[in-house]
Amino acid sequence: MNFHLDLIEDKIEFFEANSLKNLEKKISEQIDINRAILLTVYSVTHQMLLTDNGQPYYSAVVHFKLKK
């Protein structure tokens, strides 16, 4: 029986929240989780839009890469 492990080299995750504080908290928690599997933040892209009722809505894309 052969057992082979592959490391994850790239991972892209999407986040969304109704407040910037909640968005930052979600991203921060995921950074800690991904650090355990040797991934670090490579880039972050974020966006804010207003909903129909004028409330802000935040989203972000975080690209994680293998720590070398």
Secondary structure, 3 states (H helix, E strand, C coil): CCCCCCCCCEEEEEEEECCHHHHHHHHHHHHHHHHCCCEEEEEEEEEEEECCCCCEEEEEEEEEEECC
